[in-house]
Amino acid sequence: MDLETTERFDDVSRRFDVIDQRFSGVDQRFDGVDRRLDAVDRRFDAMDRRFDAMDQRFDAMDRRFDAMDQRFDAVDHRLDSMDQRFDATDRKIDERFEESKRYFGVLVGRFESMIALIVEGHQSLERQLREFRAWTETAIGTLDQRVMRLESRRPREGSRR
């Protein structure tokens, strides 16, 4: 090999050494990036574990909410049942009220007719009482006249007749 070729090989070899040094720097940088990515991976793993724990808690909460929904559904069913019972009771009360109102109307009608009879009887008694008073006054007046006539006919104590 001649000198020129050797120099060229040496130049290429130096260039390769520079490239090797650069690759060593790049390798070191990649090692740093790898270490950083490993740290990031560890952090992501920790976050995954935390998210898994949160998912489990959310699942537990979902189960509790499902149980609460079932209980609320049962309460809703009971309230619907109570509403139906109250509606039935309201209808019965309304029916009884209407029945009582009709019965009260009949009683009022009977009382009105009884009161009308009492009023008529009272008026009749008043008329009879007025007639009795008039007759009594007439009878007393007649008796009074008779007594006066008899007294006027009777001899007085001092006189002899």
MIBA-306945 format. One record per atom (N, C-alpha, C, CB): atom name; residue number from 1; x, y, z. Coordinates in Angstrom, 2 decimals, padded with zeros to 5 digits, always signed. Glycine has a CB too. Example, Ala and Ser with C-alpha at 12.3 -4.5 7.8 and 13.67 -1.06 7.14 Angstrom:
// MIBA-306945
REC  a   k      xx      yy      zz
REC  N   1 +013.19 -005.69 +007.80
REC CA   1 +012.30 -004.50 +007.80
REC  C   1 +013.20 -003.30 +007.80
REC CB   1 +011.31 -004.47 +009.05
REC  N   2 +012.85 -002.25 +007.08
REC CA   2 +013.67 -001.06 +007.14
REC  C   2 +012.90 +000.03 +007.87
REC CB   2 +014.08 -000.60 +005.72
***
This chain:
// MIBA-306945
REC  a   k      xx      yy      zz
REC  N   1 +000.80 -001.13 +000.00
REC CA   1 +000.00 +000.00 +000.00
REC  C   1 +000.88 +001.24 +000.00
REC CB   1 -000.93 -000.03 +001.16
REC  N   2 +000.43 +002.03 -000.64
REC CA   2 +001.26 +003.21 -000.76
REC  C   2 +000.87 +004.21 +000.31
REC CB   2 +001.13 +003.83 -002.17
REC  N   3 +001.63 +005.23 +000.37
REC CA   3 +001.49 +006.22 +001.43
REC  C   3 +000.17 +006.97 +001.29
REC CB   3 +002.66 +007.20 +001.40
REC  N   4 -000.16 +007.27 +000.16
REC CA   4 -001.39 +008.01 -000.06
REC  C   4 -002.57 +007.18 +000.40
REC CB   4 -001.54 +008.41 -001.54
REC  N   5 -002.56 +005.95 +000.09
REC CA   5 -003.67 +005.08 +000.48
REC  C   5 -003.65 +004.95 +001.99
REC CB   5 -003.57 +003.69 -000.20
REC  N   6 -002.52 +004.82 +002.54
REC CA   6 -002.41 +004.67 +003.99
REC  C   6 -002.93 +005.95 +004.64
REC CB   6 -000.94 +004.38 +004.42
REC  N   7 -002.57 +007.07 +004.12
REC CA   7 -003.04 +008.33 +004.69
REC  C   7 -004.55 +008.45 +004.55
REC CB   7 -002.35 +009.53 +004.00
REC  N   8 -005.00 +007.96 +003.43
REC CA   8 -006.45 +008.00 +003.25
REC  C   8 -007.12 +007.08 +004.24
REC CB   8 -006.83 +007.59 +001.82
REC  N   9 -006.57 +005.92 +004.42
REC CA   9 -007.14 +005.00 +005.41
REC  C   9 -007.05 +005.61 +006.82
REC CB   9 -006.41 +003.62 +005.36
REC  N  10 -005.94 +006.27 +007.10
REC CA  10 -005.80 +006.90 +008.41
REC  C  10 -006.83 +008.03 +008.56
REC CB  10 -004.36 +007.45 +008.60
REC  N  11 -007.00 +008.79 +007.50
REC CA  11 -007.99 +009.87 +007.53
REC  C  11 -009.39 +009.29 +007.73
REC CB  11 -007.94 +010.69 +006.22
REC  N  12 -009.68 +008.22 +007.00
REC CA  12 -011.00 +007.57 +007.14
REC  C  12 -011.12 +007.02 +008.56
REC CB  12 -011.18 +006.42 +006.08
REC  N  13 -010.01 +006.45 +009.04
REC CA  13 -010.02 +005.87 +010.37
REC  C  13 -010.25 +006.97 +011.41
REC CB  13 -008.69 +005.13 +010.65
REC  N  14 -009.65 +008.13 +011.25
REC CA  14 -009.87 +009.25 +012.18
REC  C  14 -011.32 +009.71 +012.09
REC CB  14 -008.91 +010.42 +011.87
REC  N  15 -011.77 +009.74 +010.88
REC CA  15 -013.17 +010.15 +010.71
REC  C  15 -014.09 +009.14 +011.40
REC CB  15 -013.53 +010.27 +009.20
REC  N  16 -013.78 +007.88 +011.26
REC CA  16 -014.58 +006.84 +011.95
REC  C  16 -014.46 +007.02 +013.47
REC CB  16 -014.11 +005.41 +011.53
REC  N  17 -013.25 +007.39 +013.92
REC CA  17 -013.07 +007.61 +015.36
REC  C  17 -013.95 +008.77 +015.82
REC CB  17 -011.58 +007.89 +015.70
REC  N  18 -013.96 +009.83 +015.02
REC CA  18 -014.82 +010.99 +015.35
REC  C  18 -016.28 +010.54 +015.33
REC CB  18 -014.60 +012.17 +014.36
REC  N  19 -016.63 +009.77 +014.33
REC CA  19 -018.02 +009.28 +014.24
REC  C  19 -018.30 +008.36 +015.41
REC CB  19 -018.28 +008.54 +012.89
REC  N  20 -017.32 +007.52 +015.78
REC CA  20 -017.51 +006.64 +016.95
REC  C  20 -017.69 +007.46 +018.22
REC CB  20 -016.30 +005.67 +017.10
REC  N  21 -016.88 +008.53 +018.34
REC CA  21 -017.03 +009.39 +019.51
REC  C  21 -018.42 +010.04 +019.51
REC CB  21 -015.92 +010.48 +019.52
REC  N  22 -018.79 +010.47 +018.33
REC CA  22 -020.13 +011.09 +018.24
REC  C  22 -021.20 +010.06 +018.58
REC CB  22 -020.38 +011.68 +016.83
REC  N  23 -021.03 +008.85 +018.04
REC CA  23 -022.01 +007.78 +018.36
REC  C  23 -021.98 +007.47 +019.85
REC CB  23 -021.72 +006.50 +017.54
REC  N  24 -020.79 +007.53 +020.47
REC CA  24 -020.70 +007.31 +021.92
REC  C  24 -021.50 +008.38 +022.64
REC CB  24 -019.23 +007.32 +022.40
REC  N  25 -021.37 +009.63 +022.19
REC CA  25 -022.15 +010.72 +022.78
REC  C  25 -023.65 +010.48 +022.57
REC CB  25 -021.74 +012.09 +022.17
REC  N  26 -023.96 +010.05 +021.34
REC CA  26 -025.38 +009.76 +021.04
REC  C  26 -025.84 +008.60 +021.90
REC CB  26 -025.60 +009.43 +019.52
REC  N  27 -024.99 +007.58 +022.04
REC CA  27 -025.34 +006.43 +022.90
REC  C  27 -025.57 +006.89 +024.34
REC CB  27 -024.24 +005.35 +022.85
REC  N  28 -024.68 +007.77 +024.81
REC CA  28 -024.85 +008.28 +026.16
REC  C  28 -026.17 +009.06 +026.28
REC CB  28 -023.65 +009.18 +026.55
REC  N  29 -026.42 +009.84 +025.26
REC CA  29 -027.70 +010.58 +025.27
REC  C  29 -028.88 +009.62 +025.26
REC CB  29 -027.78 +011.53 +024.06
REC  N  30 -028.78 +008.58 +024.40
REC CA  30 -029.87 +007.58 +024.37
REC  C  30 -029.99 +006.88 +025.72
REC CB  30 -029.62 +006.54 +023.25
REC  N  31 -028.87 +006.61 +026.37
REC CA  31 -028.91 +006.00 +027.70
REC  C  31 -029.65 +006.93 +028.68
REC CB  31 -027.47 +005.71 +028.21
REC  N  32 -029.33 +008.24 +028.58
REC CA  32 -030.04 +009.23 +029.42
REC  C  32 -031.53 +009.24 +029.11
REC CB  32 -029.46 +010.64 +029.22
REC  N  33 -031.83 +009.23 +027.79
REC CA  33 -033.24 +009.20 +027.38
REC  C  33 -033.90 +007.92 +027.87
REC CB  33 -033.38 +009.33 +025.83
REC  N  34 -033.17 +006.79 +027.76
REC CA  34 -033.71 +005.51 +028.24
REC  C  34 -033.99 +005.57 +029.74
REC CB  34 -032.72 +004.36 +027.94
REC  N  35 -033.03 +006.17 +030.50
REC CA  35 -033.25 +006.29 +031.94
REC  C  35 -034.47 +007.17 +032.23
REC CB  35 -031.99 +006.88 +032.63
REC  N  36 -034.58 +008.26 +031.46
REC CA  36 -035.75 +009.14 +031.63
REC  C  36 -037.04 +008.41 +031.27
REC CB  36 -035.60 +010.42 +030.75
REC  N  37 -036.99 +007.69 +030.15
REC CA  37 -038.19 +006.94 +029.75
REC  C  37 -038.52 +005.85 +030.75
REC CB  37 -037.99 +006.32 +028.35
REC  N  38 -037.48 +005.22 +031.34
REC CA  38 -037.73 +004.24 +032.39
REC  C  38 -038.42 +004.90 +033.58
REC CB  38 -036.42 +003.57 +032.83
REC  N  39 -037.96 +006.11 +033.94
REC CA  39 -038.60 +006.84 +035.05
REC  C  39 -040.04 +007.18 +034.68
REC CB  39 -037.80 +008.15 +035.39
REC  N  40 -040.23 +007.62 +033.43
REC CA  40 -041.60 +007.94 +032.98
REC  C  40 -042.46 +006.68 +033.01
REC CB  40 -041.58 +008.55 +031.54
REC  N  41 -041.88 +005.55 +032.55
REC CA  41 -042.61 +004.28 +032.59
REC  C  41 -043.00 +003.92 +034.02
REC CB  41 -041.77 +003.14 +031.96
REC  N  42 -042.04 +004.10 +034.96
REC CA  42 -042.34 +003.80 +036.36
REC  C  42 -043.47 +004.70 +036.87
REC CB  42 -041.09 +003.98 +037.24
REC  N  43 -043.41 +005.98 +036.47
REC CA  43 -044.48 +006.91 +036.88
REC  C  43 -045.81 +006.51 +036.26
REC CB  43 -044.12 +008.37 +036.48
REC  N  44 -045.77 +006.12 +034.97
REC CA  44 -047.01 +005.66 +034.33
REC  C  44 -047.54 +004.40 +035.00
REC CB  44 -046.78 +005.42 +032.83
REC  N  45 -046.60 +003.49 +035.37
REC CA  45 -047.03 +002.27 +036.06
REC  C  45 -047.69 +002.64 +037.40
REC CB  45 -045.82 +001.33 +036.30
REC  N  46 -047.08 +003.58 +038.11
REC CA  46 -047.67 +004.03 +039.39
REC  C  46 -049.04 +004.65 +039.14
REC CB  46 -046.74 +005.04 +040.11
REC  N  47 -049.12 +005.46 +038.08
REC CA  47 -050.41 +006.08 +037.75
REC  C  47 -051.43 +005.02 +037.35
REC CB  47 -050.25 +007.11 +036.62
REC  N  48 -050.98 +004.00 +036.60
REC CA  48 -051.89 +002.90 +036.22
REC  C  48 -052.43 +002.21 +037.47
REC CB  48 -051.15 +001.88 +035.31
REC  N  49 -051.51 +001.96 +038.44
REC CA  49 -051.96 +001.32 +039.67
REC  C  49 -052.97 +002.21 +040.40
REC CB  49 -050.75 +001.02 +040.59
REC  N  50 -052.69 +003.52 +040.44
REC CA  50 -053.62 +004.45 +041.07
REC  C  50 -054.95 +004.48 +040.33
REC CB  50 -053.02 +005.86 +041.14
REC  N  51 -054.88 +004.50 +038.99
REC CA  51 -056.12 +004.48 +038.20
REC  C  51 -056.87 +003.17 +038.40
REC CB  51 -055.82 +004.69 +036.71
REC  N  52 -056.14 +002.06 +038.52
REC CA  52 -056.80 +000.78 +038.78
REC  C  52 -057.52 +000.83 +040.13
REC CB  52 -055.78 -000.37 +038.76
REC  N  53 -056.82 +001.40 +041.12
REC CA  53 -057.45 +001.52 +042.44
REC  C  53 -058.69 +002.42 +042.35
REC CB  53 -056.43 +002.10 +043.48
REC  N  54 -058.57 +003.52 +041.59
REC CA  54 -059.72 +004.42 +041.42
REC  C  54 -060.85 +003.72 +040.68
REC CB  54 -059.31 +005.69 +040.66
REC  N  55 -060.50 +002.94 +039.65
REC CA  55 -061.52 +002.17 +038.93
REC  C  55 -062.25 +001.22 +039.87
REC CB  55 -060.88 +001.39 +037.78
REC  N  56 -061.47 +000.57 +040.75
REC CA  56 -062.10 -000.35 +041.70
REC  C  56 -063.04 +000.42 +042.63
REC CB  56 -061.04 -001.10 +042.52
REC  N  57 -062.59 +001.60 +043.08
REC CA  57 -063.46 +002.41 +043.95
REC  C  57 -064.70 +002.86 +043.20
REC CB  57 -062.70 +003.64 +044.50
REC  N  58 -064.52 +003.27 +041.94
REC CA  58 -065.69 +003.67 +041.14
REC  C  58 -066.63 +002.49 +040.92
REC CB  58 -065.24 +004.25 +039.79
REC  N  59 -066.05 +001.30 +040.69
REC CA  59 -066.90 +000.11 +040.54
REC  C  59 -067.70 -000.15 +041.82
REC CB  59 -066.05 -001.13 +040.18
REC  N  60 -067.00 -000.01 +042.96
REC CA  60 -067.69 -000.19 +044.24
REC  C  60 -068.80 +000.85 +044.40
REC CB  60 -066.68 -000.10 +045.43
REC  N  61 -068.49 +002.10 +044.01
REC CA  61 -069.52 +003.15 +044.09
REC  C  61 -070.67 +002.85 +043.15
REC CB  61 -068.91 +004.53 +043.75
REC  N  62 -070.37 +002.38 +041.95
REC CA  62 -071.44 +002.01 +041.02
REC  C  62 -072.34 +000.93 +041.61
REC CB  62 -070.85 +001.52 +039.69
REC  N  63 -071.72 -000.06 +042.28
REC CA  63 -072.51 -001.12 +042.90
REC  C  63 -073.40 -000.54 +044.00
REC CB  63 -071.60 -002.22 +043.48
REC  N  64 -072.82 +000.38 +044.78
REC CA  64 -073.61 +001.01 +045.85
REC  C  64 -074.75 +001.84 +045.26
REC CB  64 -072.72 +001.90 +046.74
REC  N  65 -074.46 +002.59 +044.18
REC CA  65 -075.52 +003.37 +043.54
REC  C  65 -076.59 +002.46 +042.94
REC CB  65 -074.93 +004.27 +042.44
REC  N  66 -076.16 +001.32 +042.39
REC CA  66 -077.14 +000.37 +041.86
REC  C  66 -078.05 -000.14 +042.99
REC CB  66 -076.43 -000.82 +041.17
REC  N  67 -077.43 -000.44 +044.14
REC CA  67 -078.22 -000.88 +045.29
REC  C  67 -079.17 +000.22 +045.73
REC CB  67 -077.30 -001.31 +046.46
REC  N  68 -078.66 +001.46 +045.75
REC CA  68 -079.53 +002.58 +046.13
REC  C  68 -080.65 +002.76 +045.12
REC CB  68 -078.71 +003.89 +046.26
REC  N  69 -080.36 +002.63 +043.83
REC CA  69 -081.40 +002.72 +042.80
REC  C  69 -082.47 +001.67 +043.03
REC CB  69 -080.78 +002.56 +041.40
REC  N  70 -082.04 +000.46 +043.37
REC CA  70 -083.01 -000.60 +043.63
REC  C  70 -083.88 -000.25 +044.83
REC CB  70 -082.30 -001.95 +043.86
REC  N  71 -083.24 +000.30 +045.87
REC CA  71 -084.02 +000.70 +047.05
REC  C  71 -084.98 +001.83 +046.70
REC CB  71 -083.08 +001.13 +048.20
REC  N  72 -084.53 +002.81 +045.91
REC CA  72 -085.41 +003.90 +045.51
REC  C  72 -086.55 +003.38 +044.65
REC CB  72 -084.63 +004.99 +044.75
REC  N  73 -086.25 +002.41 +043.78
REC CA  73 -087.31 +001.81 +042.97
REC  C  73 -088.35 +001.14 +043.87
REC CB  73 -086.73 +000.77 +041.98
REC  N  74 -087.86 +000.45 +044.92
REC CA  74 -088.78 -000.19 +045.86
REC  C  74 -089.62 +000.86 +046.58
REC CB  74 -088.01 -001.05 +046.89
REC  N  75 -088.98 +001.96 +046.98
REC CA  75 -089.71 +003.05 +047.65
REC  C  75 -090.72 +003.66 +046.68
REC CB  75 -088.73 +004.15 +048.17
REC  N  76 -090.32 +003.87 +045.43
REC CA  76 -091.24 +004.40 +044.42
REC  C  76 -092.44 +003.48 +044.26
REC CB  76 -090.53 +004.59 +043.07
REC  N  77 -092.17 +002.18 +044.23
REC CA  77 -093.27 +001.21 +044.10
REC  C  77 -094.21 +001.31 +045.30
REC CB  77 -092.71 -000.24 +043.97
REC  N  78 -093.62 +001.43 +046.50
REC CA  78 -094.45 +001.54 +047.69
REC  C  78 -095.25 +002.83 +047.67
REC CB  78 -093.60 +001.46 +048.96
REC  N  79 -094.61 +003.93 +047.23
REC CA  79 -095.32 +005.21 +047.15
REC  C  79 -096.46 +005.15 +046.13
REC CB  79 -094.34 +006.35 +046.79
REC  N  80 -096.20 +004.48 +044.99
REC CA  80 -097.27 +004.31 +044.00
REC  C  80 -098.42 +003.53 +044.60
REC CB  80 -096.74 +003.59 +042.75
REC  N  81 -098.09 +002.49 +045.35
REC CA  81 -099.12 +001.68 +046.00
REC  C  81 -099.90 +002.53 +047.00
REC CB  81 -098.48 +000.46 +046.71
REC  N  82 -099.18 +003.35 +047.77
REC CA  82 -099.85 +004.23 +048.73
REC  C  82 -100.71 +005.25 +048.02
REC CB  82 -098.82 +004.94 +049.63
REC  N  83 -100.22 +005.80 +046.91
REC CA  83 -101.02 +006.75 +046.12
REC  C  83 -102.33 +006.10 +045.67
REC CB  83 -100.22 +007.25 +044.90
REC  N  84 -102.24 +004.86 +045.21
REC CA  84 -103.45 +004.16 +044.77
REC  C  84 -104.41 +003.98 +045.94
REC CB  84 -103.09 +002.80 +044.14
REC  N  85 -103.84 +003.62 +047.10
REC CA  85 -104.69 +003.44 +048.27
REC  C  85 -105.33 +004.75 +048.70
REC CB  85 -103.89 +002.84 +049.43
REC  N  86 -104.55 +005.85 +048.66
REC CA  86 -105.11 +007.15 +049.00
REC  C  86 -106.19 +007.56 +048.00
REC CB  86 -104.00 +008.22 +049.04
REC  N  87 -105.94 +007.28 +046.72
REC CA  87 -106.95 +007.59 +045.71
REC  C  87 -108.23 +006.81 +045.98
REC CB  87 -106.42 +007.28 +044.29
REC  N  88 -108.09 +005.54 +046.32
REC CA  88 -109.27 +004.72 +046.62
REC  C  88 -109.98 +005.28 +047.86
REC CB  88 -108.87 +003.24 +046.85
REC  N  89 -109.20 +005.66 +048.86
REC CA  89 -109.79 +006.24 +050.07
REC  C  89 -110.49 +007.55 +049.75
REC CB  89 -108.71 +006.47 +051.15
REC  N  90 -109.86 +008.38 +048.92
REC CA  90 -110.49 +009.65 +048.51
REC  C  90 -111.82 +009.38 +047.81
REC CB  90 -109.56 +010.44 +047.58
REC  N  91 -111.82 +008.38 +046.93
REC CA  91 -113.07 +008.06 +046.23
REC  C  91 -114.15 +007.61 +047.23
REC CB  91 -112.84 +006.96 +045.16
REC  N  92 -113.74 +006.78 +048.19
REC CA  92 -114.71 +006.32 +049.19
REC  C  92 -115.23 +007.49 +050.01
REC CB  92 -114.07 +005.27 +050.12
REC  N  93 -114.33 +008.37 +050.40
REC CA  93 -114.75 +009.54 +051.17
REC  C  93 -115.71 +010.39 +050.35
REC CB  93 -113.52 +010.39 +051.61
REC  N  94 -115.37 +010.60 +049.07
REC CA  94 -116.26 +011.38 +048.20
REC  C  94 -117.62 +010.71 +048.08
REC CB  94 -115.64 +011.55 +046.80
REC  N  95 -117.64 +009.37 +047.92
REC CA  95 -118.91 +008.65 +047.80
REC  C  95 -119.71 +008.80 +049.09
REC CB  95 -118.67 +007.16 +047.48
REC  N  96 -119.03 +008.62 +050.23
REC CA  96 -119.72 +008.73 +051.52
REC  C  96 -120.21 +010.16 +051.74
REC CB  96 -118.78 +008.30 +052.68
REC  N  97 -119.40 +011.13 +051.32
REC CA  97 -119.82 +012.53 +051.46
REC  C  97 -121.08 +012.79 +050.65
REC CB  97 -118.69 +013.48 +051.03
REC  N  98 -121.09 +012.31 +049.40
REC CA  98 -122.27 +012.51 +048.56
REC  C  98 -123.47 +011.79 +049.16
REC CB  98 -122.00 +012.01 +047.12
REC  N  99 -123.25 +010.58 +049.66
REC CA  99 -124.33 +009.83 +050.29
REC  C  99 -124.85 +010.57 +051.52
REC CB  99 -123.85 +008.40 +050.67
REC  N 100 -123.92 +011.09 +052.34
REC CA 100 -124.32 +011.85 +053.53
REC  C 100 -125.04 +013.13 +053.15
REC CB 100 -123.09 +012.19 +054.39
REC  N 101 -124.58 +013.76 +052.07
REC CA 101 -125.22 +014.98 +051.61
REC  C 101 -126.66 +014.70 +051.18
REC CB 101 -124.42 +015.61 +050.45
REC  N 102 -126.84 +013.59 +050.44
REC CA 102 -128.20 +013.22 +050.02
REC  C 102 -129.06 +012.90 +051.23
REC CB 102 -128.17 +012.01 +049.05
REC  N 103 -128.51 +012.13 +052.18
REC CA 103 -129.25 +011.76 +053.38
REC  C 103 -129.60 +013.01 +054.17
REC CB 103 -128.45 +010.77 +054.24
REC  N 104 -128.63 +013.93 +054.31
REC CA 104 -128.88 +015.18 +055.01
REC  C 104 -129.97 +015.98 +054.30
REC CB 104 -127.59 +016.00 +055.13
REC  N 105 -129.95 +015.98 +052.97
REC CA 105 -131.00 +016.67 +052.22
REC  C 105 -132.36 +016.08 +052.52
REC CB 105 -130.72 +016.60 +050.71
REC  N 106 -132.42 +014.74 +052.60
REC CA 106 -133.70 +014.08 +052.92
REC  C 106 -134.13 +014.47 +054.33
REC CB 106 -133.57 +012.53 +052.80
REC  N 107 -133.17 +014.45 +055.28
REC CA 107 -133.51 +014.84 +056.66
REC  C 107 -133.98 +016.28 +056.73
REC CB 107 -132.30 +014.65 +057.58
REC  N 108 -133.30 +017.16 +056.00
REC CA 108 -133.72 +018.58 +055.99
REC  C 108 -135.14 +018.69 +055.45
REC CB 108 -132.74 +019.44 +055.14
REC  N 109 -135.42 +017.94 +054.37
REC CA 109 -136.79 +017.96 +053.82
REC  C 109 -137.81 +017.49 +054.84
REC CB 109 -136.87 +017.09 +052.57
REC  N 110 -137.46 +016.41 +055.56
REC CA 110 -138.38 +015.89 +056.58
REC  C 110 -138.54 +016.90 +057.71
REC CB 110 -137.88 +014.55 +057.14
REC  N 111 -137.42 +017.49 +058.14
REC CA 111 -137.50 +018.49 +059.21
REC  C 111 -138.31 +019.70 +058.76
REC CB 111 -136.10 +018.93 +059.64
REC  N 112 -138.12 +020.12 +057.51
REC CA 112 -138.89 +021.26 +057.00
REC  C 112 -140.38 +020.94 +057.03
REC CB 112 -138.45 +021.62 +055.56
REC  N 113 -140.74 +019.70 +056.61
REC CA 113 -142.17 +019.36 +056.63
REC  C 113 -142.67 +019.25 +058.06
REC CB 113 -142.42 +018.03 +055.88
REC  N 114 -141.85 +018.73 +058.98
REC CA 114 -142.25 +018.66 +060.39
REC  C 114 -142.40 +020.05 +060.97
REC CB 114 -141.24 +017.85 +061.21
REC  N 115 -141.43 +020.92 +060.65
REC CA 115 -141.50 +022.29 +061.15
REC  C 115 -142.72 +022.98 +060.58
REC CB 115 -140.22 +023.08 +060.79
REC  N 116 -143.01 +022.72 +059.31
REC CA 116 -144.21 +023.32 +058.71
REC  C 116 -145.46 +022.84 +059.46
REC CB 116 -144.32 +022.96 +057.19
REC  N 117 -145.50 +021.55 +059.83
REC CA 117 -146.63 +021.03 +060.60
REC  C 117 -146.70 +021.69 +061.98
REC CB 117 -146.53 +019.50 +060.75
REC  N 118 -145.52 +021.86 +062.60
REC CA 118 -145.50 +022.50 +063.92
REC  C 118 -145.99 +023.94 +063.80
REC CB 118 -144.07 +022.46 +064.53
REC  N 119 -145.51 +024.66 +062.76
REC CA 119 -145.95 +026.05 +062.55
REC  C 119 -147.46 +026.10 +062.34
REC CB 119 -145.21 +026.68 +061.33
REC  N 120 -147.95 +025.17 +061.50
REC CA 120 -149.39 +025.13 +061.24
REC  C 120 -150.16 +024.85 +062.53
REC CB 120 -149.72 +024.05 +060.17
REC  N 121 -149.65 +023.89 +063.34
REC CA 121 -150.29 +023.58 +064.62
REC  C 121 -150.24 +024.78 +065.56
REC CB 121 -149.63 +022.37 +065.28
REC  N 122 -149.10 +025.46 +065.58
REC CA 122 -148.97 +026.65 +066.43
REC  C 122 -149.95 +027.73 +066.00
REC CB 122 -147.54 +027.19 +066.39
REC  N 123 -150.05 +027.95 +064.70
REC CA 123 -150.99 +028.95 +064.20
REC  C 123 -152.42 +028.57 +064.56
REC CB 123 -150.84 +029.12 +062.66
REC  N 124 -152.70 +027.27 +064.46
REC CA 124 -154.04 +026.81 +064.81
REC  C 124 -154.30 +027.03 +066.30
REC CB 124 -154.22 +025.31 +064.46
REC  N 125 -153.30 +026.74 +067.13
REC CA 125 -153.45 +026.96 +068.57
REC  C 125 -153.62 +028.44 +068.88
REC CB 125 -152.24 +026.40 +069.33
REC  N 126 -152.86 +029.30 +068.18
REC CA 126 -153.02 +030.74 +068.39
REC  C 126 -154.43 +031.20 +068.02
REC CB 126 -151.97 +031.51 +067.56
REC  N 127 -154.92 +030.69 +066.88
REC CA 127 -156.28 +031.05 +066.45
REC  C 127 -157.30 +030.59 +067.49
REC CB 127 -156.60 +030.43 +065.05
REC  N 128 -157.11 +029.33 +067.94
REC CA 128 -158.05 +028.80 +068.94
REC  C 128 -157.94 +029.59 +070.24
REC CB 128 -157.77 +027.30 +069.20
REC  N 129 -156.70 +029.99 +070.61
REC CA 129 -156.53 +030.78 +071.82
REC  C 129 -157.20 +032.14 +071.69
REC CB 129 -155.05 +030.96 +072.14
REC  N 130 -157.06 +032.76 +070.51
REC CA 130 -157.72 +034.05 +070.28
REC  C 130 -159.25 +033.88 +070.38
REC CB 130 -157.33 +034.63 +068.89
REC  N 131 -159.73 +032.81 +069.75
REC CA 131 -161.17 +032.55 +069.81
REC  C 131 -161.61 +032.29 +071.26
REC CB 131 -161.55 +031.34 +068.91
REC  N 132 -160.76 +031.53 +071.98
REC CA 132 -161.08 +031.24 +073.37
REC  C 132 -161.09 +032.52 +074.19
REC CB 132 -160.09 +030.24 +073.96
REC  N 133 -160.11 +033.40 +073.97
REC CA 133 -160.05 +034.68 +074.67
REC  C 133 -161.28 +035.51 +074.34
REC CB 133 -158.76 +035.45 +074.31
REC  N 134 -161.57 +035.54 +073.04
REC CA 134 -162.75 +036.33 +072.65
REC  C 134 -164.00 +035.76 +073.31
REC CB 134 -162.93 +036.34 +071.09
REC  N 135 -164.14 +034.46 +073.29
REC CA 135 -165.32 +033.83 +073.91
REC  C 135 -165.32 +034.08 +075.42
REC CB 135 -165.35 +032.31 +073.61
REC  N 136 -164.08 +033.96 +076.02
REC CA 136 -163.97 +034.18 +077.46
REC  C 136 -164.33 +035.62 +077.80
REC CB 136 -162.56 +033.86 +077.97
REC  N 137 -163.81 +036.56 +076.99
REC CA 137 -164.13 +037.96 +077.26
REC  C 137 -165.64 +038.20 +077.11
REC CB 137 -163.34 +038.89 +076.31
REC  N 138 -166.20 +037.58 +076.09
REC CA 138 -167.65 +037.73 +075.89
REC  C 138 -168.40 +037.09 +077.06
REC CB 138 -168.09 +037.10 +074.55
REC  N 139 -167.92 +035.87 +077.42
REC CA 139 -168.59 +035.17 +078.52
REC  C 139 -168.44 +035.95 +079.81
REC CB 139 -168.04 +033.75 +078.68
REC  N 140 -167.26 +036.50 +080.06
REC CA 140 -167.05 +037.28 +081.28
REC  C 140 -167.91 +038.53 +081.25
REC CB 140 -165.56 +037.66 +081.45
REC  N 141 -167.91 +039.15 +080.06
REC CA 141 -168.75 +040.36 +079.93
REC  C 141 -170.21 +040.02 +080.21
REC CB 141 -168.61 +040.97 +078.51
REC  N 142 -170.69 +038.91 +079.67
REC CA 142 -172.08 +038.49 +079.88
REC  C 142 -172.31 +038.18 +081.35
REC CB 142 -172.44 +037.26 +079.01
REC  N 143 -171.36 +037.44 +081.94
REC CA 143 -171.49 +037.10 +083.37
REC  C 143 -171.46 +038.37 +084.21
REC CB 143 -170.36 +036.15 +083.81
REC  N 144 -170.59 +039.29 +083.81
REC CA 144 -170.50 +040.53 +084.55
REC  C 144 -171.82 +041.28 +084.49
REC CB 144 -169.36 +041.40 +084.00
REC  N 145 -172.45 +041.30 +083.34
REC CA 145 -173.75 +041.97 +083.19
REC  C 145 -174.81 +041.26 +084.03
REC CB 145 -174.18 +042.00 +081.70
REC  N 146 -174.79 +039.96 +084.02
REC CA 146 -175.77 +039.19 +084.80
REC  C 146 -175.58 +039.45 +086.29
REC CB 146 -175.64 +037.68 +084.50
REC  N 147 -174.28 +039.48 +086.68
REC CA 147 -174.02 +039.72 +088.10
REC  C 147 -174.48 +041.12 +088.46
REC CB 147 -172.51 +039.54 +088.44
REC  N 148 -174.24 +042.06 +087.61
REC CA 148 -174.66 +043.43 +087.87
REC  C 148 -176.19 +043.50 +087.94
REC CB 148 -174.12 +044.38 +086.79
REC  N 149 -176.87 +042.82 +087.07
REC CA 149 -178.33 +042.81 +087.11
REC  C 149 -178.83 +042.17 +088.40
REC CB 149 -178.90 +042.07 +085.90
REC  N 150 -178.16 +041.05 +088.72
REC CA 150 -178.58 +040.36 +089.95
REC  C 150 -178.29 +041.24 +091.17
REC CB 150 -177.85 +039.01 +090.08
REC  N 151 -177.17 +041.91 +091.14
REC CA 151 -176.86 +042.77 +092.26
REC  C 151 -177.83 +043.94 +092.33
REC CB 151 -175.42 +043.28 +092.17
REC  N 152 -178.22 +044.41 +091.19
REC CA 152 -179.15 +045.53 +091.19
REC  C 152 -180.52 +045.04 +091.66
REC CB 152 -179.25 +046.18 +089.79
REC  N 153 -180.90 +043.86 +091.53
REC CA 153 -182.18 +043.32 +091.98
REC  C 153 -182.12 +042.92 +093.46
REC CB 153 -182.58 +042.12 +091.13
REC  N 154 -181.08 +042.67 +093.94
REC CA 154 -180.97 +042.19 +095.31
REC  C 154 -181.24 +043.33 +096.27
REC CB 154 -179.58 +041.59 +095.56
REC  N 155 -181.94 +043.01 +097.28
REC CA 155 -182.23 +044.08 +098.22
REC  C 155 -180.95 +044.45 +098.97
REC CB 155 -183.35 +043.67 +099.20
REC  N 156 -180.90 +045.65 +099.27
REC CA 156 -179.73 +046.12 +099.98
REC  C 156 -179.94 +045.83 +101.44
REC CB 156 -179.47 +047.62 +099.74
REC  N 157 -178.95 +045.81 +102.12
REC CA 157 -179.07 +045.40 +103.50
REC  C 157 -179.94 +046.35 +104.29
REC CB 157 -177.71 +045.31 +104.12
REC  N 158 -179.91 +047.42 +104.07
REC CA 158 -180.74 +048.36 +104.82
REC  C 158 -182.17 +048.40 +104.29
REC CB 158 -180.12 +049.76 +104.77
REC  N 159 -182.44 +047.94 +103.18
REC CA 159 -183.78 +048.04 +102.63
REC  C 159 -184.46 +046.72 +102.72
REC CB 159 -183.75 +048.53 +101.20
REC  N 160 -185.83 +046.76 +102.72
REC CA 160 -186.58 +045.53 +102.82
REC  C 160 -187.34 +045.35 +101.56
REC CB 160 -187.50 +045.53 +104.02
REC  N 161 -187.21 +044.56 +101.07
REC CA 161 -187.97 +044.31 +099.89
REC  C 161 -188.62 +043.04 +099.93
REC CB 161 -187.17 +044.39 +098.72
***
